[in-house]
Amino acid sequence: MENLIKALQIFLKYGNPEYPTCCEHDILMISSDIDPNKVSEEDKNTLKELGFFVSKENEGFASYRYGSA
């Protein structure tokens, strides 16, 4: 849980969408309102360590580490 909270705090620096997450088919997706192009390289590296990657499908961030069916 601690790593998820760290990731969410990073995402919060780049926006505060009303509906910040979506979980589908074992993948947690972060709102596309958080534009990966605006996230610093340092934060992207930290997010990668925390299990998040830039998803080409939803044009935002996603993780298989925190999702559920």
Buried (B, 14 or more C-beta within 10 A) or exposed (E): EEBBEEBBEBBEEBBEBEEBBBBEEEBBBBBBBBEBEEBEEEBBEBBEEBBBEBBEEBEBBBBEBBBEE
